[in-house]
Amino acid sequence: MRVAVIGAGIAGVTTAYELARQGDEVTVYERGSSVAGEASFAGGGIVAAGHVAPRVLPDLGDMGGLRALAHVPWLWRWWRAGRPAVLAANRRALQQLAHDSRERMLELTRAQGLEYEQEPGLLVLLRDERDLKAAHATLALLAEWGVPHELVDAARCRALEPGLAESAPVHAAIHLAQDGVGNCRLFAQQLKTQAQRLGADFRLDAAVRGITPGAHPGVVDDDGQAHEFDAVVVCAGAQAAPLLTPLGLRLPLLPVHGYSVTAPLRHLDGLPRPGPRAALIDERMGVTIARLGQRVRASGGAVLGGSAAKVEVEPLRRLYRLLEEWFDGAAVTREAQHWKGAQPTLPDGPPVLGASGAPGVWLNVGHGASGWTLACGSARVLAEVVAGRAAPIDLERFSVARLK
Ligand SMILES: Cc1cc2nc3c(=O)[nH]c(=O)nc-3n(C[C@H](O)[C@H](O)[C@H](O)COP(=O)(O)OP(=O)(O)OC[C@H]3O[C@@H](n4cnc5c(N)ncnc54)[C@H](O)[C@@H]3O)c2cc1C
C-alpha cells in the first residue's frame, strides 16, 4: 500500500515507522527542515501513562474581547466534557492508550537500541495536606485501573530525589515507578532513521497544500503538483485544521501554548551532579521538572490560542522560580535555552485516531499535553486501521464522530 503521512512531529514519525514496518510504501511530507521541529521539539519530556492529561482549563492570556469570543464554542465543549460520565470514559480511554503506548515505546527502545536520555521514575509532588486530600481521587483511579503506584512521604521523596532543595515544599508524592522522562526529539530522530531503513521516504521542506480524498487519495504539494496514494494520514499537529476544513471536517483543534527552560546541570568536582534524577510534576503549579542527560528541563503554561512567535517573559520567570524552589542552584541558568510550543488540543482530551470520514484520509491528531506519552500507541492504532485490521483498543472515544 502507498501511504502519505503529512507532518513529521512525533505523531508522524512514529506512524511512518509503524506503516513501513508492516510493509507499506511510506512518503512523509514535512514542511519544516527537520523532524520534531514544532510541538515535539522541547516539551517537558514526561512519559506518564499513570498520570495522563490532567484536565486543565487553559488560560485565556491577554486575549482581546473579540478573540476570546471566537473561542467560546471550544470552551463550551471543554465545559461539557467535564460531565462525570464523559470525563471518566475519556480518562479511562486515555490511560489505556497511554499504557499501550509505553509498552510499545519500551519494545522499540529495546529492539532498536534507542538512546534518548530516558530515565524511569516520576514523582507527582504534593505540597501540603490540601494537595494530599485532593490527590485521593487520583489515587482511587490509579487503584481502580491497576496502575502500580505508591503514596510516599517527604522522607521517601528525598530518598528518591536526593537533589531536592532543603527548603523544597515537599509534603508527600505519588510515585509512579514505571513512568519517567525521555527526550521526544531525540527519539523521533532515531526512529526516523529506523523508518528510513525500512524504506520510508522523508521529504523535508515539503509542505502539503491540499488533500484530495477518494479511492486513490492524494496530496497537493507546494508547487501545485498532485501525488496519488492508497491512503493519506494527517499528522500535522496544531496545523491540521486548514488541511481538513476543505474536506468538510471542522475539527475544534486549537493550539495551547506552553514554555520550557532547559539548562545544563552544574558540575561540582568530585560530587554527583545536582538536580533531579528523573521526572517530577508540581501538580498545583502545573509544572514539570525533569533530567535530560546532563541537563534539567522545567516546562509549563497553558495559554489558549495566540502564537508561538510571541514569547512572554513572565511564564519563563515562573519556570526559573519553580526550578530554584525545587532544585536550588542545580542549573547553570545563564546557559539556559528557552522554548515556546503549541500543544494541538481538542476540547474533550483524547486525540482523533482513525478514519476522517473523507475516503482514504486518516487522522492522528490532537494529542494536547500528552502527545509524547501517547505517540507510540497512537501510531500502532493507525497502522492497524489503515491496513483494514481491528484496532488494539476501543476507538469510540477517539473517533471524529464524538466531536460532531
Ligand atoms: C510546552 C510543552 C510541553 C509538553 N510536555 C509534554 C510532556 O511532558 N509529555 C507529553 O507526553 N507531551 C508533552 N507535550 C505535548 C507534545 O509535545 C505534543 O502533543 C506532541 O509533540 C504533538 O506532536 P505532533 O506530531 O502531533 O505535532 P508536531 O510535533 O507539531 O508535528 C506536526 C508536524 O506537522 C508539520 N506540518 C503541519 N502542517 C503541514 C503541512 N501542511 N505540510 C507538511 N507538514 C506540515 C509541522 O511542521 C510539524 O512538524 C508538551 C507540549 C508543549 C508545547
The ligand as an ORCA input file, in Angstrom:
! r2SCAN-3c Opt
* xyz 0 1
  C       5.444     23.212     26.403
  C       5.027     21.802     26.066
  C       5.313     20.770     26.964
  C       4.919     19.468     26.681
  N       5.240     18.473     27.547
  C       4.856     17.189     27.277
  C       5.215     16.130     28.155
  O       5.915     16.341     29.145
  N       4.774     14.871     27.861
  C       3.993     14.608     26.767
  O       3.598     13.474     26.584
  N       3.679     15.599     25.897
  C       4.074     16.867     26.128
  N       3.728     17.882     25.273
  C       2.816     17.589     24.167
  C       3.533     17.028     22.966
  O       4.753     17.681     22.787
  C       2.641     17.218     21.723
  O       1.349     16.685     21.970
  C       3.246     16.472     20.541
  O       4.562     16.912     20.317
  C       2.410     16.696     19.299
  O       3.040     16.000     18.254
  P       2.502     16.099     16.779
  O       3.377     15.249     15.947
  O       1.036     15.871     16.752
  O       2.676     17.664     16.399
  P       4.009     18.419     15.916
  O       5.197     17.968     16.660
  O       3.687     19.868     15.907
  O       4.171     17.894     14.425
  C       3.332     18.309     13.377
  C       4.238     18.477     12.166
  O       3.422     18.682     11.015
  C       4.077     19.602     10.172
  N       3.065     20.180      9.289
  C       1.988     20.918      9.631
  N       1.276     21.257      8.531
  C       1.910     20.702      7.481
  C       1.677     20.708      6.085
  N       0.627     21.347      5.557
  N       2.543     20.047      5.264
  C       3.621     19.387      5.793
  N       3.909     19.374      7.111
  C       3.053     20.005      7.943
  C       4.686     20.616     11.147
  O       5.739     21.333     10.560
  C       5.140     19.706     12.285
  O       6.470     19.298     12.150
  C       4.177     19.192     25.506
  C       3.917     20.221     24.579
  C       4.347     21.516     24.853
  C       4.077     22.599     23.843
*
